[in-house]
């Protein structure tokens, strides 16, 4: 049995929660979240990419989170940042929370940055993400 760190569990949980918003894209989002849960990120990316390309905020957020977490794939800072910023611009509060985490901890290619971290924390809270 693989050991999963607390941060990995929290990142997977964030991906799952972002799929739970009710809309016409709910089924592929849930399938993608489940794929991440099973460490099948390549399948999740295949499910999310067409929806993200169609500017579905939840898909952009989830895709950014997948690239941020690197669950089963290598992290990709540029793609993570790109998708999360697009989701945030589309009004997705989970994206603001994920950007807060990205700059709080940093990932390869994006160092931690307290000022930017606090900016996205404020954005997340303004968007109703009070657990941030």
N, C-alpha and C positions, 0 to 999 in steps of 0.2 A: 504494500500500500504506500503510495506517495504521500509524503508530508506536505501539507499546504500551509503556508504562513498566514498569519492573521491578515496582513495587507492583501495577499492574493484572494483570500475569502471575501474581504470587503470590496475589492475591485469587481469580483464576480457578482457579488450581491448588488452593486450599483448597476451593473449591466442588466441584471435580471429585472430590477425595479424600473429601469427606464423602458422596459418592454411592456409594462403593465398598464400603461395609459390606454384607454379604450378608443379605438379607431379602426378604420377599415384595413389597416396594415398590421393589426395586432397578431395575427397568426404567424406571418413570417418573422416578426420581431421576437415572438416567444420561441419559435424554432431556433432562431439565431442565438438567443440567450441560453437556451438549453445546450446548443452546440458548444458555446463557450464553457458552460458548466462541465461538459464532458471533455474539455481540452481539445476540441475540434474547431479551433479558431478559423482554419481555412474554410470550413463549411459555413461558419458564421459570416465571414467576409463575403463569400459567394451570395449569401442570402441578403446581406445588408447593402452591398455596393449598388445594386440597381435602385433600391429605395433611397439611398443617400444621393445618388445621381439625379433622382427625381425631387430632391430638396425636401425629403421627409425629415423633420427635425429629430425625431426619436431615433431614426436610423443613422443620421449623421452623428448624433451623440454616442450611440452604441458603437459605431464603427471607430470613432475617435477613442473610446474607452478600450476597445479591443487592441488597437495599436499602442495605446498608452500602457496597458497592462502586460501586453506580450503573452497572453495566456495561450501557450502552445505554439507561439510564433515569436520571432524577434521583435522587440519594441521598435517603433518607428516614430521618432519624435516629430518629424515634419508632417507626416500624415495625421498623427494624433492631434497635433495643434491645429492643422487645417480643418479637420472635420469638427473638432470641438468648437472652434471659432465660428464656423458656419452654423452649427446648431445653436450657439448662443445668439448669433445675429437673428436667427429665426424665432427666438424667444424661449429656448429650452433651458429651464433652470438647472436641470441635472448637469448640463454642459458647463454651466458656471461653477458648479460644485466640483466637477472633474478638473476644470482648469485650476481651481483653487488647490486641489490635491497635487496636480502636476507641478505647479510652481512651489508648493510647500515642500515636496520631497525631491523634485527634479527627476529626470530620467536621462539616459544617455543621449546627449545632443541638446538637452535643455537643463541647465543647472537650476537648482533651487534659487528662488528670488523672493525675498520677504515682501518687498514693496508690491510686486505683481501679484503675489499670493494674496495679500490683504485686499488688493483691488478686486480680485475675483471672489473673495469671501464676501465683500460688500455686495457685489453683483448677485451672488447666489442668495443672500439674505433678502435683497430687494425683490427677488423673484419668488420668494416664499420658501426657500430652502433653509429653514431655521436649524436643521441638524448640522449644517456646515460649520 
